[in-house]
């Protein structure tokens, strides 16, 4: 049964690995010894501190429990010549759940590093957050990050256990 589950994860990863437009989201799954990791890359998200969420009552976006928003303001899609546009801003998040219980891990030590075709390693500033609509069951780790079109290797580490994902991002329709 475990082999069938692993095979399903591998097949799902291969199916979901194709290019993603800026307005699409991709979802990849990997299992380590103790954790089930789900990496999602999608459009940038507005992120709120707990105090902002309490005052504004957002109906979309992310509510941060720790860390801070990186990557600028969503909705700004202009830049000076030669610069990456804000439309290249993506939301990269890693959901971490315990393999034995399936419950979200709320206090993990997480790092996420993205390496593009240019071989530059980019560390993602980690914020611990959840979706304003989904609530605490959606607890995850990540942030917004500018990602130009191209292939990326995403290295994630959770409490000393590591996983590698491959994603391809493309801009616009």
N, C-alpha and C positions, 0 to 999 in steps of 0.2 A: 504494500500500500504506500509506503514511504517513497519507493522508487517511482510509482505512478505520479505522486504529488510533485516530485522533483522534475520528472519529465514534463508535466503540465507547466511548471514554472519556466522551464527552458523554452518550451514552445511559445508560451505567452511572451517571453522576452523577445524572441525572434520575430513574432508577429508585430509587436509594438515598436520595434526598433527603427522603422522607416522614418523619413524626414517628417518634421512637424512644422506647420505654419505658425506664425506668431500668435494667432488666435486659437490654436489648438493646444491640447495638453497631451503629454505622453506619460505613461506609467510603466515602470519596470520593477520586477520583484526579484529579490535575492534572499537566500537564507544563510545565516551563519550558524555556528554551533548553538547559540542561545537565543537568536533573534530572527524575526522575519522583518526584512527591510523593504519598504516600498518607496522608490524614488519617483517623484513627479516633477515634471518641468512644464510650465504653462505660462500664460500671460502674467505680467506683473500684477501684484496685489497691493491694495492700500492696506497699510499696517497701522494699528492703533495701540497705544499703551493702554493698560488697564484703566487708568484715569480718564483717558480720552474716550474709551469705549463706554465707560459709565456716564460720561457727560453727553456723548453724541448718539448713543444707542444705534450703532451701525447695523445695517441689514445686509452688508456684504463686506468682504475683506477679511483681514486676519487680526486677532487680538493677541498681543505679545505678553507673555508671562515673564520673560527675561530677554535680554539683548535689546537691540535697536534696529530700526529699519535702515537698510543700506540701499544705494542705487538710485536715489532721486525720486522724483514725483511721477507717478503713473499719469498717463494722459498727455505728457509733453513729448511730442514726436518730432522735434526739430533739433538741429545741431549746426554748429559752424562747419564749413567745408572741411572734409577730411576727418571729422569726428564721428564716432558711433552715435546713432540716433537713439532717442529714448524708446523708440519702437523696438529696439533690440533688447530692452529690459525684460527679463523673464523671472518668474518665481520658481525657485528651486527648493523643494521640500523633501524631507526624508521622514517617513512614518516608521517608528520603531515599535514593534510589539514582541512580547515574550513568546517564543515558540511553544512552550508548554501550556500556557493559558490563553494566548491570543490577546491579552490585555496590553494597552499602550504602556510603554515604559516612559514614565514621567520625569525621570531625573538622570537620564543618560548623559555621558560625556561623549559628545558628537563632534566630529570634524568632517568637512566636505571640501574636497579640492577638485577643481575642474582643470583639465589640460586639453587645449585645443590643438588644431593642426599646426599652429605656430610653435608648439612645444612649450608655451608659457604656462606655468602652473598658477592658478588663481584660487586662493583660499576664500571660501564663502564665509562671511561673518555669520555666526550662528545665533539665531533668535529662537527661543522656545515659544510656540504659539499654537493657536487653534482657530478654525474658521468661525467667523461670527455667526453664521447660520447653523453650522454643524455642532458646535459646542465642544466640550472637553473630550468627547470620544474621538475627535479629529486632531488630538494633540500631535504635533510634529515639530521638526527642527529644520531651519533653513533661513532663506532670505531672498530678496530680489537681487539680481545680478545682470549686468550687461553681457549678453552673449551674441556675438555676430554669427552669421550663418556659418555652418561648418560642423565637423564631427568633433565630439568631445569624449574624453575618458573621464568618468566621475569616480573618484576614489572616496569612499565613505568609511569612517571608523567609528565604532560604537563600543565604548567600554573595552577597548583593546581588540575587538574583533573587526575585521575589515571585509569590504566587498568592493567590487569593481563593476561599473555599469558603462555601457557605450551608448551614446545618444547622438543623433544628428538633428541639428536645428537649421531650419531655413526661414527666411523672412518673407512676409507678405504672402498673398494668395498666388 
